[in-house]
């Protein structure tokens, strides 16, 4: 079980790094401002109303 968790953490780290590199590359491009804003919106957590 620990091996599965470790493999999942490694994969998650790789994806986070890839995402950061993608955002940096888009920011460096002329259309980067729009693309960066869209990327941030996609990764922002959605707010779910809590029943009260």
Buried (B, 14 or more C-beta within 10 A) or exposed (E): EEEEEEEEEEEEEEEEEEEEEEBEEBEEEEEBEEBBEEBEEEEEEEEEEEEE
